Amino acid sequence: MNLLTGAGGGVMTSVSRAFTTSPRARGICIGIVPCASIDERASPRDGYPNPFVELPILTHLPYRGTRGTDDLSRNHINVLSSNAIVALPGGSGTASEVALAVRYRKPIVVLTTSEALVSSFDPSVPRVLDIADVEAFLRLRAPLPP
C-alpha cells in the first residue's frame, strides 16, 4: 500500500514521516506538489515537498485551500488517484478533498475524536474514532494485493 498526500507540511508531513519510518515490505510515500503560482508553474511551491516524500510528482496546478475544488487544484489528482481516502482533521484544503471524494464517489472515512475538528467536512462522510476502524475500512476498500 502506498501513501499519497499533497506533499506539504503539518499533518501531511506527520503522516509521511510515520509512513516512511515504519517497517514496511512495500509501498512508497507519494506527494502531489503544487506549483509556486499561476505565473510560476515550472517551480514547486516553497516548502514542498516535505522531506519524507519519496516520489514527488510536480504539477502545474497552483490552487489549494479554499480553492481546492477548482480545476487548477492538485486535489483532483489526490482524490482520483486514490483507492480509498482517510481524512484527518484539517483546514479548507482537506475539506475540499473530502468534497471531491464525495463528488467522485471515492471510498472515504474521516478519522476524528471531535466532531468540532471536522465540522466543515461533508456531514455525509462516515466518521470513525480509532485506528482499528481505519484498518477495517482500508481492508474492505483498498485490499493489499496477494
C-alpha positions as CSV (number, residue, x, y, z in Angstrom):
1,M,0.0,0.0,0.0
2,N,1.3,3.5,-0.9
3,L,0.6,6.7,0.9
4,L,-0.4,9.7,-1.2
5,T,-0.6,13.2,0.2
6,G,-0.5,16.8,-1.0
7,A,3.3,16.8,-0.1
8,G,3.0,19.7,2.3
9,G,3.6,20.5,6.0
10,G,1.5,19.9,9.1
11,V,-0.5,16.7,9.0
12,M,0.9,15.8,5.6
13,T,4.5,15.8,7.0
14,S,3.4,13.9,10.1
15,V,1.7,11.0,8.2
16,S,4.6,11.0,5.6
17,R,7.1,10.7,8.4
18,A,5.1,7.9,10.2
19,F,4.8,6.0,6.9
20,T,8.4,6.2,5.9
21,T,9.9,5.5,9.3
22,S,7.7,2.5,10.0
23,P,8.7,-1.0,8.9
24,R,7.2,-1.9,5.5
25,A,7.6,-4.6,3.0
26,R,6.4,-2.4,0.1
27,G,4.8,0.9,-0.7
28,I,6.2,4.4,-1.1
29,C,5.2,7.9,0.0
30,I,4.0,9.9,-2.9
31,G,3.4,13.6,-2.8
32,I,1.4,15.6,-5.4
33,V,3.2,19.0,-5.4
34,P,1.5,22.3,-6.3
35,C,3.4,24.9,-8.3
36,A,4.5,28.2,-6.9
37,S,1.8,30.3,-8.5
38,I,-0.3,30.8,-11.6
39,D,2.6,32.7,-13.1
40,E,5.4,30.3,-11.9
41,R,4.1,26.9,-13.0
42,A,7.5,25.4,-13.5
43,S,8.6,25.8,-9.9
44,P,7.2,23.9,-6.9
45,R,5.6,26.0,-4.1
46,D,8.1,26.9,-1.3
47,G,8.3,24.2,1.4
48,Y,7.1,21.5,-1.0
49,P,7.6,18.6,-1.0
50,N,8.2,17.8,2.7
51,P,11.4,15.8,3.4
52,F,9.6,12.5,3.8
53,V,8.0,12.3,0.3
54,E,9.8,9.6,-1.6
55,L,8.2,10.2,-5.0
56,P,7.3,13.9,-5.6
57,I,5.0,14.5,-8.6
58,L,5.4,18.1,-9.6
59,T,2.3,19.7,-11.1
60,H,1.4,22.9,-12.9
61,L,-1.5,23.3,-10.5
62,P,-1.3,26.3,-8.1
63,Y,-4.6,26.2,-6.2
64,R,-5.2,24.8,-2.8
65,G,-7.0,25.6,0.4
66,T,-10.3,27.4,-0.2
67,R,-9.7,26.9,-4.0
68,G,-9.2,23.2,-3.6
69,T,-12.1,22.1,-5.7
70,D,-11.1,24.4,-8.6
71,D,-9.9,22.7,-11.7
72,L,-6.4,24.1,-11.1
73,S,-6.0,22.3,-7.8
74,R,-3.9,19.2,-7.3
75,N,-6.7,17.9,-5.0
76,H,-8.4,16.3,-8.0
77,I,-5.3,14.2,-8.6
78,N,-5.0,13.3,-5.0
79,V,-8.6,12.1,-4.9
80,L,-8.8,10.4,-8.3
81,S,-5.5,8.6,-7.8
82,S,-6.6,7.0,-4.5
83,N,-8.3,3.7,-4.0
84,A,-9.6,4.8,-0.6
85,I,-9.3,8.1,1.4
86,V,-8.7,8.6,5.1
87,A,-9.3,12.3,6.0
88,L,-7.8,13.7,9.2
89,P,-8.9,17.0,10.8
90,G,-7.6,19.8,8.7
91,G,-8.5,23.1,7.1
92,S,-10.1,24.2,3.9
93,G,-7.8,22.1,1.7
94,T,-8.8,18.9,3.5
95,A,-12.5,19.9,3.4
96,S,-12.2,20.4,-0.4
97,E,-10.6,16.9,-0.8
98,V,-13.5,15.4,1.2
99,A,-16.0,17.2,-1.0
100,L,-14.2,15.9,-4.1
101,A,-14.2,12.4,-2.8
102,V,-17.9,12.6,-2.4
103,R,-18.3,14.1,-5.9
104,Y,-16.1,11.4,-7.5
105,R,-17.7,8.7,-5.3
106,K,-14.5,7.5,-3.8
107,P,-14.5,5.5,-0.6
108,I,-13.7,7.9,2.3
109,V,-13.8,7.9,6.0
110,V,-12.9,10.7,8.5
111,L,-10.8,9.8,11.5
112,T,-11.5,12.2,14.4
113,T,-12.2,12.2,18.1
114,S,-14.0,15.5,17.9
115,E,-16.8,16.5,15.5
116,A,-15.9,20.1,16.1
117,L,-12.5,19.5,14.3
118,V,-14.2,18.3,11.1
119,S,-17.4,20.4,11.2
120,S,-16.5,21.9,7.8
121,F,-16.4,18.5,6.2
122,D,-19.3,17.0,4.3
123,P,-21.5,15.5,7.0
124,S,-22.5,12.5,4.8
125,V,-18.9,11.1,5.2
126,P,-18.7,8.4,7.9
127,R,-16.6,9.3,11.0
128,V,-14.5,6.8,12.8
129,L,-12.9,7.2,16.2
130,D,-9.8,5.0,16.2
131,I,-7.1,3.4,14.0
132,A,-8.8,-0.1,14.3
133,D,-11.8,1.4,12.4
134,V,-9.5,2.9,9.8
135,E,-7.8,-0.5,9.3
136,A,-11.2,-2.2,8.9
137,F,-12.2,0.4,6.3
138,L,-9.0,0.0,4.4
139,R,-9.2,-3.8,4.4
140,L,-12.6,-3.6,2.7
141,R,-11.9,-0.6,0.4
142,A,-8.2,-1.0,-0.5
143,P,-7.1,-4.6,0.0
144,L,-3.5,-5.4,-0.4
145,P,-2.6,-7.5,-3.5
146,P,-1.5,-11.1,-2.8
